[in-house]
Amino acid sequence: MIVYPHCKINLGLQILNKREDGFHELETLFYPLSLCDALEIIPASDGKTEIYNSGEEIPGPAIDNLCIKAWQILHKNHAIPPVKIHLHKVIPTGAGLGGGSSDAAFTLKTLNELFDIKISPVKLKQYASELGSDCSFFLEDSPAYATGRGEILSPYPLSLNRLYLLLVKPDIHISTAEAYAGISPAKPEIPLKEILAYPIEKWSINLKNDFEKNIFNKYPEIKKIKTELYNMGAIYASMSGSGASVFGIFNQKPKDDDKNLFGNYFLWEETLR
């Protein structure tokens, strides 16, 4: 069975406080993109669960891959058999796009279907939240307002239909731990939901990603990308998640000559839906 795990961007990301469990309380809006990996899962004829990777390199040992961890959760709780997993990686890692979480969520969904386990959507979300704070978002495919660690989701009726997105990822890898190291949590002056209700032309003033200040100081190259996107005519630009990718939203497709500014950076373009 082959599926295509997609990624997301964050529209606003506010770090409210640090919790007693060591995690941070946040609020953000997850918005799905069509940029995706390819994930194939088949039963293992030799009785060994293994993962094979092609495309973009995935840091760390295979045993730590979230797809393997997703299989381990279902194997423990539902006694599913061993599988062979082939993950063709297109979504950049260390980009703040949730690619690893999406791969894990799609692994859960695919295993549930492949072995006809009949796990309820509520239980599947519970398993997903054990794998990553934003993992459960990828069990569905629509914008969601996220609170808690990012695992408490509610549908949000936002459409960016027909607007154009340009995503830029420099050759910089930012871990979640590195991003949180410079954070000073604070309650925002304006709640995120209120800002999202503004016309998109006003987002550049009020819609913030709290990770940007620290990351931009440490990596001026990322800040420069955001500036260039605005210079190209973006009506809104932001770093996604904890970085290092930055996206711009445009009324129309940017000129190819403008995109040459980003050299050999990873680029992704799409008309939003």
C-alpha positions in Angstrom: 0.0 0.0 0.0 1.4 3.4 -1.0 0.3 6.7 0.5 1.5 10.3 0.3 2.1 12.1 3.7 1.8 15.8 3.2 3.3 18.7 5.3 1.9 21.9 6.9 2.8 25.5 7.6 2.1 27.4 10.8 0.0 30.6 10.5 1.1 32.3 13.7 2.8 30.5 16.6 2.5 31.9 20.1 4.3 30.3 23.0 2.2 31.0 26.1 3.9 29.4 29.0 6.0 26.4 30.1 4.0 23.6 31.7 4.8 21.5 34.7 5.5 18.5 32.4 8.3 20.4 30.7 6.4 21.0 27.5 5.3 24.5 26.4 1.7 25.6 26.0 1.2 27.1 22.5 -1.4 28.2 20.0 -1.1 28.1 16.3 -3.0 27.3 13.1 -1.8 24.3 11.1 -2.5 24.7 7.3 -1.9 21.8 5.0 0.2 21.9 1.9 0.3 19.5 -1.0 4.1 18.9 -0.7 4.4 15.3 0.3 6.6 12.2 0.8 5.8 8.8 -0.6 5.3 5.9 1.9 5.0 2.2 1.0 4.1 -0.4 3.6 3.9 -4.2 2.8 3.8 -7.3 5.1 7.3 -8.6 5.8 7.9 -12.1 4.3 11.0 -12.7 6.5 9.4 -11.7 9.8 11.5 -8.6 10.3 10.2 -5.0 10.5 12.6 -2.7 8.6 12.5 0.8 7.0 14.3 1.8 3.8 14.9 5.5 3.0 15.4 7.1 -0.4 15.3 10.8 -1.4 16.3 13.3 1.2 18.6 11.9 3.9 16.9 11.4 7.3 19.2 12.1 10.4 19.6 9.5 13.1 19.4 5.7 13.2 16.5 3.9 11.5 15.3 2.5 14.8 14.4 6.0 15.9 12.4 6.8 12.8 8.8 7.8 13.7 7.4 5.3 11.2 9.0 2.5 13.1 7.8 3.9 16.4 4.2 4.0 14.9 4.5 0.3 14.0 5.8 -0.5 17.5 2.8 1.2 19.1 0.3 -0.8 17.0 2.3 -4.0 17.3 2.3 -3.7 21.1 -1.4 -2.9 21.4 -2.9 -4.9 18.4 -0.3 -7.6 17.7 0.1 -6.6 14.0 2.7 -8.6 12.0 6.2 -7.3 10.9 6.3 -5.0 7.8 8.7 -3.5 5.3 8.5 0.3 5.1 9.9 2.3 2.2 9.9 6.1 2.8 10.8 8.3 -0.1 11.6 11.6 1.5 10.8 14.8 -0.3 9.8 17.1 2.6 12.9 18.7 4.0 13.9 17.7 7.6 14.6 20.3 10.3 12.3 22.7 8.4 9.3 23.2 10.7 7.0 21.5 8.2 6.0 18.5 10.3 7.2 16.0 7.7 8.3 13.4 10.3 5.0 13.7 12.2 3.1 13.3 8.9 5.0 10.2 8.0 4.2 8.7 11.4 0.5 9.6 11.2 0.2 8.1 7.8 1.9 5.0 9.0 -0.7 4.6 11.7 -3.5 5.1 9.2 -2.0 2.8 6.7 -1.4 0.0 9.2 -4.9 0.4 10.5 -6.3 -0.1 7.0 -3.8 -2.7 5.8 -4.5 -5.1 8.7 -8.2 -4.1 9.1 -7.6 -3.3 12.8 -10.7 -1.0 13.0 -9.1 1.5 15.4 -11.4 4.3 16.1 -10.5 7.9 15.0 -10.3 8.9 18.7 -7.9 6.1 19.6 -5.8 6.7 16.5 -5.4 10.4 17.5 -4.3 9.2 21.0 -1.6 7.0 19.4 -0.5 9.9 17.2 -0.1 12.3 20.1 2.3 9.8 21.7 4.5 10.1 18.7 4.6 13.9 18.4 2.8 17.0 19.4 1.6 17.9 15.9 1.2 14.3 14.7 -2.6 14.0 15.1 -3.1 16.9 12.8 -2.0 14.8 9.8 -4.8 12.2 10.4 -7.0 14.7 8.7 -6.5 17.2 5.9 -8.0 20.6 6.8 -6.9 23.7 8.7 -6.9 23.3 12.4 -6.4 25.6 15.4 -4.0 23.9 17.8 -3.5 24.4 21.5 -1.8 22.5 24.3 1.4 21.0 23.0 -0.1 21.2 19.5 -2.2 18.1 20.0 -5.5 19.7 21.0 -7.1 20.5 17.6 -10.3 22.1 16.5 -11.4 22.8 12.9 -10.8 26.3 11.7 -12.7 27.7 8.7 -9.8 29.4 6.9 -9.4 29.3 3.2 -6.5 30.7 1.2 -8.0 29.4 -2.0 -6.2 30.6 -5.1 -3.5 32.5 -3.3 0.0 31.4 -4.2 2.7 30.1 -1.9 6.4 30.0 -2.2 8.3 28.0 0.4 12.1 28.4 0.8 14.3 26.1 2.9 18.0 27.0 3.3 20.6 24.4 4.0 20.1 24.8 7.7 18.7 22.2 10.1 17.1 23.4 13.3 16.0 21.0 16.0 13.0 21.6 18.1 15.2 21.7 21.2 17.4 24.4 19.7 14.4 26.5 18.8 12.9 26.3 22.2 16.2 27.1 23.9 15.8 30.9 23.3 12.1 31.2 24.0 10.6 33.5 26.6 6.9 32.5 26.9 4.4 35.3 27.2 0.7 35.8 26.8 0.0 37.7 23.6 -1.7 41.1 23.5 -4.1 39.9 20.8 -5.4 36.3 20.7 -4.4 34.3 17.7 -8.0 33.6 16.6 -8.7 37.3 16.6 -5.7 38.0 14.4 -6.6 35.2 11.9 -10.0 36.9 11.5 -8.3 40.0 10.1 -7.9 40.5 6.3 -4.7 38.8 5.2 -3.2 42.1 4.2 -3.0 43.0 8.0 -1.4 39.7 9.0 2.2 41.1 8.5 1.6 43.5 11.4 0.1 41.2 13.9 0.5 37.5 13.0 3.8 36.4 14.6 5.9 33.3 15.0 7.5 33.5 18.5 10.5 31.4 17.3 11.6 34.0 14.8 13.3 36.4 17.1 15.8 33.9 18.5 16.3 32.0 15.2 16.8 35.2 13.2 19.4 36.4 15.6 21.3 33.1 15.3 20.7 32.6 11.6 20.5 35.9 9.7 20.3 34.0 6.5 16.8 32.9 7.4 15.7 36.4 8.3 17.0 37.6 4.9 14.7 35.0 3.1 11.7 36.5 4.8 12.8 40.0 3.8 13.3 38.9 0.2 9.8 37.4 0.1 8.3 40.7 1.1 10.4 42.5 -1.4 9.1 40.1 -4.1 5.5 41.2 -3.2 4.3 38.7 -0.6 1.3 39.9 1.3 2.4 37.7 4.3 5.6 35.9 5.0 6.7 33.9 8.1 9.0 31.1 9.3 7.1 27.9 9.6 7.1 26.2 13.0 10.6 26.2 14.6 12.2 26.7 11.2 14.3 26.7 9.1 11.8 27.0 6.2 10.1 30.4 5.4 7.1 30.9 3.2 5.5 33.8 1.4 1.9 34.1 0.4 1.2 36.0 -2.8 -1.7 37.2 -4.8 0.0 35.9 -7.9 2.9 33.7 -8.9 6.3 35.5 -8.3 8.6 36.0 -11.3 11.1 33.3 -12.0 13.9 35.9 -12.0 13.0 36.8 -8.4 13.2 33.2 -7.3 16.8 33.0 -8.6 17.7 35.1 -5.5 17.5 31.8 -3.5 20.2 30.0 -5.4 20.3 26.3 -4.5 17.8 26.5 -1.6 15.0 24.0 -1.6 11.9 25.7 -3.2 8.3 24.6 -3.3 5.5 26.4 -5.0 1.8 25.8 -5.1 -1.6 27.4 -5.5 -3.3 27.1 -2.1 -6.7 25.5 -1.6 
